[in-house]
């Protein structure tokens, strides 16, 4: 890159000196905001990596997180960095990070604003006066940052989340590498002799052990989260029990009321029908004249919907089936009991015969490693 010199020092000729550009724009009457924007366009962005401080233990996280920086920072600087909807304290662990490392998710990288460095003499004071949002547990805001990074990486790079976190779980990575080797062997394997079959058996034993180790690792990673999910589910099942029961009771009473209204309405309409029928017969006996007035009952309202100031409720059709004669059900609607038949096939295939059923042996390769 060709360099030039001015009163402000060296600059790249292709981009020009940002301060000279700012001076010219100031003369032309531009606002401070416009000058700041112009300088930002020509100044190269500083890319740094930081490690978060734990708000509970004060220790640094093992992982590094990438940021742009408005100021030139040094390794070891303590800074306040944006994290999701809050901020956190971190230490700069690397500077002059190449842009190639963030090319895939550059637009998602946050910027550490100017004047974010915490002077050493005020660190203790700031820790004592920190906002409650900064006192959130390490698990909460570091997990949020991890989730954000994982989401960016997952959307930007066509690799597994595990492969994008080198060093996070070396053991799991070694399993994955070994599995890829076994896959390559399997794809190119030809079994034509007994010796070939023995080598394949060795690989099957290795695969069996590797599957067990990977499954154990998976359960190890999932176990604490599953316990947390179960605890949250149980908690909300308890917390929501009253509102769900209130809904059930109110709906059942509403259904009972609407059904009763409909029943009364039908009976009143039937009474009126019978009275009109009797009146018509009476008129037939008296040359078309009704001898007495027809006293019809008032039919009550049985609304399908009940509207109020806050909403609307009502009956909705919900058709289901009930078996009244199993022997009359067409064959295509009868479902075979697969669980029971598989159990019989496994233990009693040579003892119990079932009309219309044939037990078939479909052997598969079983592996027992030494």
Buried (B, 14 or more C-beta within 10 A) or exposed (E): EEEBEEEEEEBBEEBBBBBBBBBEBEEEEBEEEBBEEBBEEBEEEBBBBBBBBBBEEEEBBEBBBBBBBBBEBEEEBBBBBBBEEBBBBBBBBBBEBEEEEBEBBBEBBBBBBEEBBBEEEEEEEBBEEEEEEBEBEBEEBBEBBBEBBEEBBBEBEEEEEEEBBEEEBEEBBEBBEBBEEBEEBEEEEEEEEEEEEEBBBEBBBBBBEBEEBBEEBEEEEEEEEEEEEEEEEEEEEEEEEEEEEEEEEEEEEBEEEBEEBBEEBEEBEEEBEEBEEEBEEBBEEEEEEBEEEEEBEEBEEBEEEEEEEEEEBEBEEEEEEEEEEEEEEEEEEEEEEEEEEEEBBEEEBEEEEEEEEEBEEEEEEEEEEE
